[in-house]
Amino acid sequence: MPGIEREVVVFAVALLSGASVRLAYKCLGCFREIIKHSLTLMGIEDIVYWICAALYLSIQIYQTNSGRIRWHFILGVVLGAVLMSFLVKKSEKIWGIFLHKKC
């Protein structure tokens, strides 16, 4: 794939990677709401989450850019996470109307 088309695909992968990492953390938060945890267990969950997220993003960087970190990949990850946060808030408002509870 020549030039700019490849970079657009890399940016799209970065967006999806950031969105999936953010959605996974939101799911972890919902899990914590359903089952109450101690602070120690929450700390362990956070450490495991961040290790898994770092491994996942490292694999994505390696697969898309042959291990080279580029600014547009990092920008795509951050933008994907921000967009997912926005979508989660909007969906919570919509589903909150129907379900009358929030996760």
ABEGO torsion letter per residue (X at the ends): XBEAAAAAAAAAAAAAAAAAAAAAAAAAAAAAAABBBBAAAAAAAAAAAAAAAAAAAAAAAAAAAGGBBBAAAAAAAAAAAAAAAAAAAAAAAAAAAAAGBBX
